[in-house]
Amino acid sequence: MNRTILLVGLNHRTAGVDIRERFSLGSNGDGTIRALPCSGAVSESLILSTCNRVELLATGNGDTQGQMLDSWARLCNATPEDLHPYIYVHKDLEAVRHLFSVASSLDSMVLGEPQILGQIKTAYRNAIQSHTTGVILNRLLHKAFSVAKRVRTETAIASSAVSISYAAVELAKRIFGDMKGHKTLLVGAGEMAELAAMHLLQAGIDEIVVTNRTLARGQELARQVRGRAVPFEQMGAELTRADIIITSTGSREPILRASDLRPVLKARKNRPMFFIDIAVPRDIDPDVNELDNVYLYDIDDLKEVVEENLATRKEEAVKAGKIVNEEVLSFGRWLSSLDVQPTIIDLIQRGERLGQEELAKTLKRLGPVSDETRDALLALVGSLVRKLNHDPIMFLKQDGMAQEGSDPRINAVRRIFNLDKGCMYSENS
């Protein structure tokens, strides 16, 4: 491979949100920035820009890194020096390893989260539309997608909840099973309630009702989650209809007690109710736990679930890391095949040329021969050429080449067989 693979980026580990915002490449005001220009030292390129990371992936020759940083900084009205304190740089197989890890959500803020793969697919689609990908990045990105799929298939890295809101919904699913046919009441309209509502929507909940002391804020959230808003004073009536209640108000005192819920349960004919209290101080008095058919979880309960699940994900991440390592080696072998292909072609052509020359000399000495004899000699020469070429070709292709570098092997074969004298293969052929 005559081109270097480079990945230059920053993420939530190397830069705060203010820096990530400053150097984001999501938009330049005129529309989406889809890719770096493929000119000069950059042959292929792709841009991944999310809330937690900005990464530029490219192949090229020469000062590819310098050109990438110059372009990035210029798009953000900055200088490369402004970027240097926050960036990381990965080259060749380390760049491949990083991309596979990112696609498999091993490098995410929330280990195992699924969103990053869709974001990479969007970045790749943008690059294709901009005509900035070629043989190497096309193969690399498709491989990244298959690695991510393999990680999700062969490990349980994404099987457990690792956020408070997600954990709450997963617990609700355990109690009610299918979310279809059930209704949710959001009491309060804060960020945690909003996130929980989003997860409920994804789980297939039928209806979301929002009640908030400030009705306008409740109406705003209701629009976001395709629900409806009701005045805070109507909460009691909505409780009789709701199966899942998520509370996140700023009240200093509990807004719901056991005495408030007994008539609600009676009206519901004791159908189960699931309460998620993510407020601090708590919105729901612990005495609610004494009621039958009521399931109450506060933020401490959910934190325990999250911590347990995070430990499980970390264990699965070790398995995922082994998969990534295997796939990096596989991709390395493919890259090496690009290096050795011209030499293999030259070797085959050299053998065929010498074989034909020696056959012509032999036929001249033998004089007139039958077609059968000519064909037999031709087959013999072809077989000998293939057998003589087999070992040097296997030497070029062997697995260890990707790790130790292919150039020494290629150079050795080209010298031994004198392939650079009158070579029949050229890069343009």
N, C-alpha and C positions, 0 to 999 in steps of 0.2 A: 504494500500500500504506500503510495507516494504522498498521501495526505495525512496530516495529523488530525485527530479528533480532539476538540477542545470544548470544555464546559466551564464557563465563567458565571458566577452567580453570587447572590447574597440571600439569606433567609432569616427566619425568626431567631435562629441561634446567633447569627453574626451581626444583626442590625435590628434596632428598635423600629416600632411601627412608623415613627416620623421619617426615618431613613428609607424604609421600604416604600412609603408613600412618595417620597421625593424622587426615587429612582425607578418607580413603577413604569412599565412600558405597556400598560393596558390601552392607553389612548394618548394621542398627541394633540387633541383638539379638533383635528380634521377627520378623525376616524381611528380605527384600530391600527396600531403598529404591528404588522403581521410577521415581519422578518427583517433581518439585516440585509443590506444590499450585497449580492454575491459578485464581488469584483475585487481586484487586487489579490490580497492574501486569503480572502474568504471564498471558498468554492460552493459550500452548501451552508444553510443556516436555518435556525428555528428559535423562536422566543417563547418562553413560558413565563407568564406574569400573573401571579395570584396575590391575595392579600398577605400571604406568608412567605413568598419567595419570588425573586426575579432571576431567571436563569437563561443564558444565551448558549446555545449549542451550535457548533460549527465544525466544518472540516476545511482544511486549507493547507497552503504551503507558505513558508516565510514567516513574517511577524503577524500571524493570525490573531494572537492574543492582543497585541497592540491595536490592531485595526478594530477588533471587537469592542475593546474598552473605549476607544475614540468615538466609535459610532454610538455606543450606549450613552456616554457622557454628553455627547452633542445633542442627542434626542431629549435629554433632560436639562439642557442649558447648564451643564456642569463641565468639569474637567476630569480626566482619568485619575488625577491625584485625589479628587474628592471621593472617588469610589474605593481607592486602594485600602483604606482601613477596614472595610466591611466585606470584601469579596473573598471567595475561595476559587481556586483554579484546579481543575482535574484534566488530565491528559490521557488520551488513548484508552486503554482498558480501565483505568481508574474513572474516566469520564463515563464509560459504559456502565461500570459498577454503580456509580452514583445515580445515573438515570434509571437503571433497573430498580434500585432501592427506593427512589422517589415514586416511581410508577406503582410499586408494591406497597406504598404508604409506610415504609420503614423509616422514612426521614421526615414524616409529618409531625406537627405539633401534637395531634391526637393519633397515636399509633393505630394503624389499621383502618383509618377513615377512608371512605370510598370516593370522596369528591375529587381527589387529585388525579385519578386516572381519567376521568371525564375532562378535566382541565388540560391534561397533556394531549388527549385526542383532539380537543379544540385547537390547541397550539399547532399540532401537526396539520390539521385541516387548513388552518390559516397559511401555513408555510407552503402547502401544496398549491393553494390558490395563488400564492405569490410566486410560484415556480422557483423556489429556493432550495428544494430538496433534490437529491440525486441518488445514485446507487447506494451510497453508504448510509445516509440518514434515513432513507426509505426502509432499508433492511433493519437498521438499528431501532427505529420507532415501532415497526411491526413486531420485532423481537421483544421490545419493552412491554407491549400489550400482552403478548403471550406469556411472558414471565409473570406479570401481574395476575393474569388469570390462573396460572399454575399455583401461585402463592395462595390465592383465595380458595382454590380447589383442594389443595393438599395440606393446608393448615387452617387453624381456627382463629386466625389473627383478627378477623372482623366479626366474630360470632358473639361478642359480649359488649355490653354498654360501657363506655368510658367517659361519658359526660352526664351531668346531673339530669338534664332534661331528657336525654336519650334513655338513661336508666329508668326514669319515671315511666316512660312509655313502655319500655320492655316489661316492667313489672305489671303494668296494666294489661298487657297482652297475655301474661301468664294467668291472670285472674279471669279475664273475659274471653280469651282465645281470639276469635275473629273480631276485629274492631267494627266491622260492618254491622249496622243495626244499633249502634250505641251512640250516645251523645255526651259531649264534654261541656263543662261550664268553667270558664276562666274567670277567677275572681282576682281582679288586678290586671294590669296590662303592661307589666315590666318585661325586661329582656328575657328572663328565664321562662316566663309564661309564654312569650312569643316563640321561643325555641321549642318548648314542649309542644305547642300547638302545631308547629311545622312538622315535628316528628309524628304527631298524631295523624295529620293529613296524609303523610307518607304511609302510615300504617292502615289507612282506609277508613278512618272514623267518619261517621255519617254527618254529624252536625257539631259545630262549635258555636257556643254562645259566650259572649264577653260581657262582663259587668265590671264597672269601674266607678270610683267616686267622681272622677271627671269623665262625663259621658263622651265628650269629644275624643279623648284619647282611646276610650273603649271602642268607639266607632271606627277610628283609624285602624286599630288592630284587627277588628272584625273584617274590615275590607281586605286586609292583607291575607287573612286565613280563610276567606270566602265564608265567613260566618255572619252572625247578627249580634248587635249590641242591645243591651237593655239597661235601664237605670239601676243604680245600686240598690234602690229600695225594693226592687222586684226580685232580688236574689232568692228569697224564700220560695217563691213560686217556681223559679227555675230549678231549684234543688230537687223538687219532686220528679223532674223529667230527666235529670242528669245522672249518668252512670259514673262518670269520671269528673272529679272536681279538682282543679289546680288552683291553689291560692298563693298569691305573691303580693300582698298589700304592704303598706308602710305603717299599719296600725300598731300601736304600742300594747294593745290588749287583744286577746283572742276575739275573733269575730264570729266564731262558731263553737258551740259547746254541745255536750250530749243532750241537754234539755232542748236545744234548738232542733236537733235531728230526730228525736223520737217521733214527733208527729209526721215528719218527712218520710221516715221509714214505714210508718203505718200507712201513709197514703200510697207508698210504692209497693205495698204488700210484701215488704221485706226483701225486695230485690236488692242484690249487692250494690254497694257504693264504694268507690275507690277514691280516697282523698290523697292528694300530693301537696304537702305543705312545704313550699320552698321559701317561705318568708322567715326573716330573722328581725325581731322576735316572731315566734310562731303565731300563725293566724288561727290555728285550730287547737283547742284545749285537749291535752292528752286524755281527758276523761272520755273522749269519743271512742277510745279503744275498748271501752267496756261494752259497747253496743254490738249486738250480733249483726252479721252481714255487712259490717263496716271494716274496711281495710285502710289504715292510716299510715302514711310514711312521711317523716319529716326529712329535712336536708341532711341530718346526720346519718339516718338510715340509708339514704341514697349514696352518700359519700362512701359508706362501707361497701356497698355494692360496686361502686366505681373502682375503689382501690383493689378489691378482690379481682375484678375483671381485668384491671390494668396489669396485675401480676400475671394473670393467665395470658394476656396478649404478649407480654414480654417473653414468656416461655415459648410461645408460638413464633415470635420474631426470630428466635435462634434457628428454628427450623426453616423459616423463610430466608434467613441469611445464607443458609447452605444451598438453597435452591438458586438464589441469586449468584452465588459463587460458581455453581455448575454452569449456569447459563452464560456467565461472563466468559468462561473458558471456551464454551461452544462458539460464542461470537468471535472470540479471539482466533479460533481456528479458521473461521470463515474469512476474517480479515487477512490472515496469513495466506490463505488461498489466493487472494487478490495479488499478493506480493509474488508468489511463486508461479502463477499461471504463465507469464511471459517466458520464464525459464523452462517450464515444462514444455511449452510449445516449441521453443528453440531446440530442446533436447530431442523431441520427437521428430522434428523436421530434419535435424542433423542426422539422426539414425536412418530415416527414410532416404535421405540424399546419398549417404555413404552406401547403404544397401543397394540402391539402384545403380550406383556407379560400379560396385563390385559385381553385380549381376550382369551388367553390360559387358564387363571384361571377361567374365566366365563364358558367357554365350558366344563371344567373339572367338575365344579359344576352342570351344567345342564345335563351332561350325553349325550347320543346319540341324535343328532338333525339332521333334514333334511338338504340337501344341500342348499335349499332356505333360511332356518333360518341362517345357517353359513354365507352365502353370505350377508344376510341382516345385521348381526352383524359386519361383516368385513367392509361393506360400512359405517355403523354407526361410527365405530372406526376411519376410515380414515377421515370422515367428521369432527368429533370432533377434531382430531389432527390438521387438516388444519385450522379450525376456531380458535383454541387456539393459534396456531402459527402466525396467521395473524397480530395481533396487535404488537407483538414484532418485526416481520419482517418489518412492516411499520415504526416502531420506528427507526430501523436501517437504513432504506432507505430514510427517509424524507429529503427534500431538504436542510434544514439548516445545515445538517451535514458537507457539504463540507467547509462551512465557519468556523464553530466552532471546527472542528476536530472530527474525528470519534472515536478515542480511548476511550474517556470516555463512550460513548454509548455502544461500543463493550464490554468494561470491565464490565459495569453494567449488560448487558444481560447475559454475561458468568457467572457472580457471581449469579445472580438471579436464573438461570436455572442450575447452577452447571455443566457447560459444560466442564470444565477442569478436571473433575474427570471421568476417563474412556471415554474420548473423542474419537469418532470414526474417526474424520477427522484429517489428517496430511498434512503438506505442500507437501509431496511427493506422496500423494495418487492421 
